Amino acid sequence: MDTTSSGKRREFDYSRREFSRVQKLIHARVGIHLGDNKQEMVYSRLARRLRATGIRSVGVYLDQLDDPDHPEWQQFINALTTNLTAFFRESHHFDTLQTHLKTHFRNQNRIRIWCCAASTGEEPYSIAMTAIEALGSARQGIEVIATDVDTRALETASAAMYDLDRVAKLPKAFLKRFFLRGVGKNQGRVRLKNEVRNLVTFQHVNLLDRNWPLEEPVDFIFCRNVFIYFENQTQAALLKRFHSLLNEKGLFFAGHSESLISGGDLFKSLGKTVFSPVRSR
């Protein structure tokens, strides 16, 4: 058996060589840059897959991925993606979205919003609730396209059911209006009402794919806390694609630590990591 830096024996052999293979594989496939400080985190996550598959060596497990079409690829990606999210996380973005919807989109028949890191669904559902608050529940033509590279997270998102502690910080009025409280086997959980769920469609998308399943322009793009996992070259390439897809009066929302320096000629900062597209005259 291998040992950790602290001398603890590992269940599976795992060395710097295997970690380097993981870094290269995940970077090539989905663009994620794993820093050298992630070596132990990677082991703990891959160990679960080895137990699930019955494979006894990290090296042998990784050998499968030499086949780009191997079914384990998606499980590998799911294991290494991080799904840190919450309802109305970075709440100022939703205040901005609501104001912009009321000011510029009240009379627009169709509104398309792309949440490109949907994770377990809290963010796209927050977007949908904000749109309803801004424009009214009877408003037709609001579409939230929620995508993620993690299929396991998307399954949770599609179910739209959450433990009570996930919604504990939401105002009681929001809970009453938008959620149903679970009973029986679902006691201690809540579920989004159809009024919200019907606005959101979930799709599996790898942002590095050559073609995205969004053929028409969108009015808002939420790409928050995604670029922190990408290198500058990948960020710049994605920003060009986002820019070409975003309508002129639309907005781009980034994470709180993402300044979009690489896209300085494409987007104008409106403050608090909210950006508008710059169009050449």
N, C-alpha and C positions, 0 to 999 in steps of 0.2 A: 504494500500500500504506500501511497505518497503521503507526505506530511505538509501541513501549512507552515507559514513563516513562524508561528508560535510553537511549532513542534507537535501539534495535534494531528493524529493520523486521519487521513482522508479515506473515505469509502472507495473512491475510484482514483486511479492514477491520473494525475493532472499536473502538467508542467507549464512553464513559460511558453514552450513550443505550441502546446494545444491552445493556450490563450491567444497567441499570435494568429493562429489559424482562424479562431473565432472572430478576432478583430477584422481580418481580411474578408471573411465570408459575409459578415453582416454589413460591412461597409459597401461591398460590391453589390449586394442585393437590394438594400433599402437606404443606403447612405448614412447610416448611423455610425458615428465615430466614438468608439469606446476607448476612453483614456486608460492608461496603464494602471490607474488606481481602481479599476473595475474588475481586476482579476479574480478576487474572491467572490464578488457578487455573481460573476458569470458562472463560476463553479457551482455555487449553491443552486442556481436556476437550472443549469444543465443536469445536475445530479437528479433532479426530479424527473427529467425526461429519461435518463438512463434507468431509473427504477421503473418507470412506466413501460419502457420498451424491453426491459430485461437485458439490455446491453451492459457489459461489465467494464467497458473502457471508453473514456472520452474520445480517444483517437479513433477507435472503431466507429463510434457514433458519428464523428465528423466525416469519416470516409464516405458515409452515405450521401453527404451533401456535395460530393464531386459530381453527382448526377443532378443537373439543375431542375429536373422535373420530379425529383424524389418527393413523395408525399410528406416526408418528415420536415421538409423545408418550412412549411407554414407553422408547424409546432415549434421549430427552432426560433423563428421570428417572434412568435407569441411569447416564448419564454424570455426573450431578451428585451422586449419593449417595456417601457415604464408607463403605468397608467395612473398618474397622480392627477386627480381632478375633483371638482366639487360643484355643487349648484351655485351659480352666480359668482364664481371665483373671479377676482379682480372686477368687483362690482361696478366700477366706474365705466367699464367698457359697455355694460348693458344700459347704463344711463345715457351714454353717448348714442348707442344704437337707437334707443327709444326716441330721443330728441330728433335724430336724423330722419327716422321714419316719419315722425309727425310733421317735420318741416318740409321734407323733400319728396316723400313717397305716398302721402295721403291719397292722392288722386291717381296713382299708378295702378293699373289693373293687375299686374303680375310682379311679384317681388321674389327674387331668388337669392338665398343666402347659403354660402358654402362653409361648413365647419369641417376643416380637413384633418382634424385630429380629434375625432369624436370620442375616443376612449370608451368608457362604459355608459356614455349617454348624457351625463349631467350637463355638459356644455350645450349641445344642440337643443336639449329640452329647455334650458334657460333662455336660449335665443328665441325659441318658439313662444314661450310664455311672455317674453318681452314684446314680441311682435303683436301678440294678442292684446296686451296692455296698451300698446301704442295705437293700434288701429281698430280694435274691437273684435269680439269673438265671432261676429257674423261676417267678417271680411274674408272674401275669397281670394285665391291667387297667391297666397303666401306659401313658399316652398323652402324648406330647410334641407339641404343635401348634406348628410352627415357621413363622412368617410373615415376609415382608419386602416392601417396595415395589419392590425391585430384582430383576427377573426374571433378569437375567444371574447375579447372585449365587446365586439359588435353584437355577439349573441346576448350578452348581458344588457347592452343598450336597447336592443330590440324588444326585450321583455318588459322594459320600462317599470321594473319593480325594484324597490330599494328598502333597505333597513331603515327604521325610524331615525337612527343616529345620523344618517346621511342627509336628512331634511330638518334636523333639530334646530338649525339656525335660521330657517326660513320664517318669514312673518306668518302668523296664524291665518291671516286673510288669504295668503297665497296657498297654504296647505288646504284650506277649506275650498278654495275655488278650483284648484288644478289637480288635486290628488284624491284618491279613494283609499280609505283605510282598510287594510286587510283583515279578514276574519278567518276563523278556523285554522287551517294549516298555515295560512299567511298572516296570522296575527303577529304584530310587531313589525309589519312591513306596510309600505304604501305603494300605490301604482298611479302613474300619470293617467289622467282622464283622456278619453279619445279626442277631445277638443284640441289637446296638445299633441298627442301621438300622431294624429292624422296629418299634421303639418311636416313631419319629419320622415325622411326616407334614408335608410342606411345602406351603404355600399362598401365593399372591400376595395381599397385603392392604395397602391404603392406610389408615392409621390415621384419616384424615380422612373415610373413607367413612361414610355414615349407618348402614349395616348391616355388622356384622362377621359372618363365617361361624362364629361360636361361639354356638350357641343355648343351650347349657347352662352352668352355672357352672363355674369352674375352681378348682383348689386352690392353684396358685402362678402368679404372673405375673412373668416376667423382662422388664423394659423398661429396659435399661441403656444409658446413653450415647445416649439418643434425645432426651430433653427438652432437651439442650443445643442442639439445632437448632430448637427451638420457642420462640415468645414466650409470655409468662405466660398470656395468655388461652387459647391453645391447650392449654397444659399443664393448666390448671384444668379445661377441658372434658373432656380425656382422662382425668384422674384420677377424675372423677365416673363416667365409664363403666367404668373399671377397677374402681372400688369396688363398683359394682353387680354386677359379674360375678364377683367374688372370694368364695369361700366363707368363712364366719366364722372358721374356724381356719387359713385360708390365709395366705400371705405374699406381699408385693410387694417385688421386688428392683429397685433403681434403680442408676444409675451412681455411681462414687465421688465425682463432683463435683455430684451432684444431690440437693439437700436436701429437695425436695418441700414447700417452704414454702407453695406454693399449695394444697396438700391437707392443711393442718394439722388441719382439723376432720374429715377423712375417714380419715386414717391416723395410727397411733402409731408413733413411731420406736423400734426395738429396738436401734439402734446399727449402725454400719458400713453405712449406707444399706439396711437391711432394715426393712420396715414391716409392721404388721398392721392390718387394717381396723378402724375404730371403728364400732360399731353403736349407733344411738340406742336408748335404752330406752323 
